[in-house]
Amino acid sequence: MGYYSAFSENQTDRGIRTSPYTCLGLADVQNHYGSAQISIVWKMKESCPGFVMKKTVKV
C-alpha cells in the first residue's frame, strides 16, 4: 500500500465559517476493524508537528 495524507480539523473557530485543517503528514494503514463503523489504525511516517501535539495534550 502507499502512504496517505493525514489531516486534522482545527476546532478553534465554530462560527459560520468552515474550520481550517492542518496537515499532519504521511500515514500508512496498519490495521482496520469493525464493519458498520470502521476503525483504522494509522502509522505516521514521521512524528506529528509539535504544535499539534501541544494542542492535543490540552484536551
C-alpha positions in Angstrom: 0.0 0.0 0.0 1.0 3.6 -0.4 1.0 6.5 2.0 -2.0 8.7 2.6 -2.0 12.4 3.6 -3.4 12.8 7.1 -5.3 16.0 8.1 -6.8 17.2 11.4 -9.6 19.7 11.7 -8.9 22.7 13.9 -12.0 23.2 16.1 -11.0 26.6 17.5 -13.5 28.6 15.4 -17.0 27.3 15.4 -18.7 30.3 13.7 -20.4 30.1 10.4 -17.1 29.7 8.6 -15.5 26.3 7.8 -12.8 25.3 10.3 -9.3 25.1 8.8 -7.3 21.8 8.5 -3.7 21.1 9.5 -1.6 18.6 7.5 -0.2 16.0 9.9 2.0 14.3 7.3 2.0 11.0 5.6 0.5 7.9 7.1 0.2 4.2 6.2 -2.7 1.9 7.1 -1.6 -0.7 9.8 -4.9 -2.3 10.6 -8.7 -1.9 10.5 -11.6 -3.4 12.3 -15.4 -3.1 12.5 -17.9 -3.1 9.7 -20.7 -0.6 10.1 -18.4 1.9 11.7 -14.9 1.1 10.6 -11.9 2.0 12.8 -8.5 2.4 11.1 -5.1 2.3 12.8 -2.6 4.5 11.1 1.2 4.6 11.4 2.7 8.1 10.7 5.8 8.2 8.5 7.2 10.9 10.8 6.1 12.4 14.1 3.2 14.9 14.2 4.2 18.5 14.3 5.0 19.7 17.8 2.3 22.4 17.9 -0.3 19.7 17.1 0.8 17.5 20.0 0.8 20.5 22.3 -2.9 21.2 21.5 -3.7 17.5 21.9 -2.3 17.3 25.4 -4.7 20.2 26.4 -7.8 18.2 25.5 
